[in-house]
Amino acid sequence: MNQFQLQQGTSKELERFPHMIEFALKRINTLQLDEFYQEAPDLVRVYYIVEGKFEWQVQEQNYTLYPGDVLLVLPRQKLTGQERILNVGTLCWLKIKVTNSSNKPTISQWSGITHPDMQRIWYILNTQPGRSTMKLKDAGALFNAIYVELINREIGHHARINAMLAELFIQFTRNIMKQGTSTRDFPQIFLKLDQALRHDLSHQWTVEEMAAIADMGTTTFTEKVKNYSGFSPLNYLINIRVSEAIKQLKKCDANVTEIALSTGFYSSQHFATTFKKLTGYTPSQFRKKNLSE
């Protein structure tokens, strides 16, 4: 899908769906995400990670999201970023309006989900701390199908879209029930790798060295990192370096060249070029913008 942003009140595609407040697909980064960092008392927000890595918090619970992950933010829950760490990637999101029945949110009016099942869904979603995110099989295909139906508006599209929206809630709830109190953590082997890279960012890491930490061959290692993070090993390393550089640009008085070398870039020019490619700012522009806020 190409990038798009459909909004209630301005997009004709949503005219028959008053419960769909926004539906969008965008490539974004943390510097542009302030609009997300707010509470929404009458909205359920669903985010699907298409590409990249996002480090967010829901109700102060930390989440690291990778391609294929779906994040569900319930009404009145607060979504924030973790210390403004750099996030670069592509997101698809839905904002769905809920109504209150006996002070309990519901979507049963349009979803076809019965009232008893709806009560059970909300109970499960609200009583499973730390379960806001998970991988949902075929979630990407589901979002794409909703978009196609909205754009083409063929006969029966209203019923099909509402059924697919309901399917998101049903799949999420069933997965929580199957997993119980188990957690979905990024595999320990990659946490170990991430820690090793951050501990010595100035080192000129090779893929072979990174694969050795993971105790894998380079081909298998590269495939694993790509599947979990959405990046090749070296691009994953670059994102870590830029993330650390952002912290240093905000918190210390070191000059740009010192920051570049300490985070593993071989020159200030290489650092500036890479930094601007990922953030839209040169390091100096970013520091000036941050100091003026």
SULSUL-V98108 format. One line per field, one symbol per residue. phi: phi as a letter, one per 30 degrees, with the letter a starting at -180 (. if undefined). A space follows every 10 residues. Layout:
phi = ???
//
This chain:
phi = .ddaacbdjb cddcedbddc dabbbbcbbe dccedddadb dbbccbccdd ajbbcbbbhi cdbccbejdb cccdeidccb cdhhdebblb bcbbccdccc bhibdbbddc diddeedddd ddddddcbei cdbadceidd dddddddedd ddhdeidddd dddddddedd dddddddddh cdccceeedd dddedddddb dddddcdddd ddddhbdddd edddddddci bdeddddddd ddeddddddd cbcdddddde ddcjddaddd ddddddddci bdeddddddd ddd
//
